[in-house]
Amino acid sequence: MTDQRHREEEQVHRLLSAAAELPGSVPMLPGAEFTARARRAHARRRLGALGAASVVLATAAGALSTFMDAPDADQEERIPAASAHCLRTTVENLQDGQRAGFQVVYGQLREGAVDVDDGTTQGSAFRFDIDGALTAGGGVPSSGPALTWYPASEAQLPPPGRYVLLLAELGGPAKDGERLFEFRPDDVLPLNGDGSVRLMCEDGRAGSVEKERLRAALTR
């Protein structure tokens, strides 16, 4: 800081000396008061420049902070783990379906209704591509497409997506020879993006559980 001040004083002296040597001027050296005023004016200019720079930096930092704190629109909603009570209640509902002859499978529900006729009843069905089974038996395949008739209004059907369903085979084949299955509309569990199962818990909130944990709870 001392060297910088010395350089500033030398610059002021040089300018004043040059002005003093102009024709018609009287050579004179600047006094201490003039030098002090020049130094104060220079300091004010420097403080003004630094203040402007600080405002720019603060504005940029604030904008960066806002951008970093903004939520990512593509980030999937995080579903907390289901409580033990929530899992137990869900398992009891699914086991009740098992006792009625349904099996627990998971897969992809395709879009679009299919007109079917099992020889006795005409209606509609949807195609469900089974990726795996959490319980086996009852004539329900552990993988592959399953033409599923719905004994409910179309408004009760879940939208296309990935789910855990309870399926059971119907008594007779469809008119075109393809086997028909039915599902329980009250036991439809969506699959999260990470493959875990979404449960609706007692407090009305969603909870998630890994498929393997659900499978283990069902087979105890």
Solvent accessible surface area in square Angstrom, and as a share of the most:
residue,aa,sasa,rsa
1,M,165,0.74
2,T,110,0.64
3,D,100,0.52
4,Q,54,0.24
5,R,123,0.45
6,H,103,0.46
7,R,144,0.53
8,E,36,0.16
9,E,50,0.22
10,E,72,0.32
11,Q,99,0.44
12,V,32,0.18
13,H,70,0.31
14,R,149,0.54
15,L,118,0.59
16,L,49,0.24
17,S,38,0.25
18,A,59,0.45
19,A,49,0.38
20,A,13,0.10
21,E,138,0.62
22,L,110,0.55
23,P,133,0.84
24,G,88,0.85
25,S,45,0.29
26,V,117,0.67
27,P,105,0.66
28,M,141,0.63
29,L,139,0.69
30,P,23,0.14
31,G,43,0.41
32,A,89,0.69
33,E,124,0.55
34,F,80,0.33
35,T,17,0.10
36,A,31,0.24
37,R,113,0.41
38,A,27,0.21
39,R,71,0.26
40,R,128,0.47
41,A,29,0.22
42,H,58,0.26
43,A,44,0.34
44,R,153,0.56
45,R,157,0.57
46,R,98,0.36
47,L,120,0.60
48,G,47,0.45
49,A,66,0.51
50,L,105,0.52
51,G,35,0.34
52,A,61,0.47
53,A,50,0.38
54,S,65,0.42
55,V,101,0.58
56,V,99,0.57
57,L,126,0.63
58,A,67,0.52
59,T,91,0.53
60,A,58,0.45
61,A,59,0.46
62,G,38,0.36
63,A,64,0.50
64,L,107,0.53
65,S,57,0.36
66,T,97,0.57
67,F,159,0.66
68,M,137,0.61
69,D,113,0.59
70,A,59,0.46
71,P,126,0.79
72,D,89,0.46
73,A,105,0.81
74,D,132,0.68
75,Q,98,0.44
76,E,98,0.44
77,E,127,0.57
78,R,193,0.71
79,I,29,0.15
80,P,93,0.58
81,A,84,0.65
82,A,10,0.08
83,S,55,0.36
84,A,66,0.51
85,H,88,0.39
86,C,2,0.01
87,L,16,0.08
88,R,128,0.47
89,T,57,0.33
90,T,13,0.08
91,V,13,0.07
92,E,95,0.43
93,N,71,0.37
94,L,2,0.01
95,Q,47,0.21
96,D,67,0.35
97,G,0,0.00
98,Q,50,0.22
99,R,181,0.66
100,A,66,0.51
101,G,38,0.36
102,F,22,0.09
103,Q,21,0.09
104,V,0,0.00
105,V,0,0.00
106,Y,29,0.11
107,G,0,0.00
108,Q,65,0.29
109,L,8,0.04
110,R,108,0.40
111,E,148,0.66
112,G,50,0.48
113,A,63,0.49
114,V,42,0.24
115,D,128,0.66
116,V,14,0.08
117,D,27,0.14
118,D,41,0.21
119,G,68,0.66
120,T,126,0.73
121,T,62,0.36
122,Q,144,0.64
123,G,28,0.27
124,S,28,0.18
125,A,0,0.00
126,F,6,0.03
127,R,67,0.25
128,F,0,0.00
129,D,35,0.18
130,I,5,0.03
131,D,73,0.38
132,G,10,0.09
133,A,18,0.14
134,L,4,0.02
135,T,13,0.08
136,A,88,0.68
137,G,38,0.36
138,G,54,0.52
139,G,41,0.39
140,V,15,0.09
141,P,36,0.22
142,S,67,0.43
143,S,70,0.45
144,G,29,0.28
145,P,89,0.56
146,A,2,0.01
147,L,3,0.02
148,T,0,0.00
149,W,59,0.21
150,Y,21,0.08
151,P,67,0.42
152,A,24,0.19
153,S,65,0.42
154,E,115,0.52
155,A,100,0.78
156,Q,106,0.47
157,L,37,0.19
158,P,21,0.13
159,P,93,0.58
160,P,72,0.45
161,G,20,0.19
162,R,103,0.37
163,Y,16,0.06
164,V,0,0.00
165,L,0,0.00
166,L,0,0.00
167,L,0,0.00
168,A,10,0.08
169,E,69,0.31
170,L,37,0.18
171,G,91,0.88
172,G,30,0.29
173,P,82,0.52
174,A,6,0.05
175,K,164,0.69
176,D,111,0.58
177,G,54,0.52
178,E,56,0.25
179,R,109,0.40
180,L,3,0.01
181,F,5,0.02
182,E,44,0.20
183,F,2,0.01
184,R,54,0.20
185,P,44,0.28
186,D,133,0.69
187,D,12,0.06
188,V,34,0.19
189,L,22,0.11
190,P,50,0.31
191,L,19,0.09
192,N,14,0.07
193,G,68,0.65
194,D,111,0.58
195,G,21,0.20
196,S,4,0.03
197,V,0,0.00
198,R,74,0.27
199,L,1,0.01
200,M,131,0.59
201,C,20,0.12
202,E,112,0.50
203,D,94,0.49
204,G,55,0.53
205,R,180,0.66
206,A,28,0.22
207,G,1,0.01
208,S,18,0.12
209,V,6,0.04
210,E,104,0.46
211,K,40,0.17
212,E,108,0.48
213,R,115,0.42
214,L,0,0.00
215,R,72,0.26
216,A,49,0.38
217,A,10,0.08
218,L,9,0.04
219,T,90,0.52
220,R,227,0.83
